């Protein structure tokens, strides 16, 4: 489990950095769980600020974001003492062999899930990272 500040002892906070509100709403609905609270950010800068302030237990991160892309957000998360240990799972449409290989080679990236995603794969990955069952 990440080092997040939970609202209750058994509640996990997920920060989802995603610029498409429909995807944000869909993932929130798919991952709805009594022990999970969600927070959304429409861009990398907002996501970085929220991550530092709230220290979520997990960050779901899109790669294609306005302003700075997800890889830059990831580098900045890992460079900051406040966010360096928060688990990050990429959730992205970037599924070319180069992108997938990059995702699997990045040190301290907990997962790389490609859109369109399988609901059960997403639940399994997130549940494993948060220590909960879906």
N, C-alpha and C positions, 0 to 999 in steps of 0.2 A: 504494500500500500504506500502511496505517496506521503509526503509530509504536509498535506493540506490541512487547513483549519476547517474542521467539520462543524456544522451547525448543531449536530447532536453527536454523541459518541459513536453511534453506529451508522451515521449518514456519511456518504461519500459525495464530494463535489466534483463534477465534471465541467471543465471549461471547454466549449466547442468553438474554435476559431474558424468561421465559415462565412463567406460573403453572400451565399445564396440562401435566403430566408426559408425557402421551401425545403432545402436539404436539412437545415437546422431544425425545423419543425418535425420533419420525418424521423430523423435520428433521435430526437428527444422522445418522440412517441414510441419508437422501437425499443429504446433503452429505458423506458419508464420502469421504475422499480421503487419499492417503498424505502429502500436505503440509499437512493440516488437523488441528488439535487443537481439541476443544470443551470449553467450560465452561458450565454452566447456573446460572441464578439464578431463584428462584421469585417474586421481587418486586423492586420498584424499589430499595429501600434496599440489599438484598443486591447487586443488580446494580451500583449506584454504587460500593459498597465494592470489589467484585471488579475493576471497571474501573480504579479508581485504583491498586489494588495490582498488577494484572497487565498493564495497558495492552495490551489485545487489539488485533489488527490490524483487527477488524471487530466491530460489535455488531449483533445481530439483536434487535429490540425490539418487544414486543407493546404495544398501547395500553391494553387493558383488564387492568390489574394490580391486585392488592389493595394498599391503602394509597395510594400515589401512582400516578397513571396514567402511561402511556408518554410523553405530552407533557411532563409535569413532569420525568420522568427525563431526557428529551432536553434540556430547558432547563438542567438542572443539569449534565449532561455537558458542554454547550457553555460553561458558566460557569466550569468548573474548568480551570486550566492543565494539569493532568495528563491530562485526557480531551478537551479541546476539539477536538483534531484527529483523533480516532478516527472513522473512517467509521461511520455508523449507517444501517441499513436497517430500516424499519418492516415488520413481518410481522404482519398484523392482520385480524380479521374485520370491522373497521369499513370498510364499503364503500359507504356512502351517498354521493351526489354531494358533499355538504359535506365529508365526511371525506377523500375522494380529492383534492378541490381543496385542502384544507388541507395535505395531504401533499405536493402538487406545488408549493405556494407557500413552504413552509418553507425558509429559507436553510440551506445546509449539511446537508441531509438527502439521503443518497446514493440512496435508493430507497424505494418504498412498494409493497409486495406484499400483495395481498388474499387472505385465506383464503376459500374453499378455493383453494389456489394450484396453478398448473401446475408440475409437477416440473421441466420443462426451463427454464421462465422463471426459477424460483428458482435453479437451477444456473447459468444464464447470468448473472444479476444478481450472484450471490455470486462467481462465478469472475472476472467483470470487475472487481469491487472488490478482489479479492485478487491478481489477476494470475496466475491459474491456469486450466487448462482441465479441464472435466468431460467 
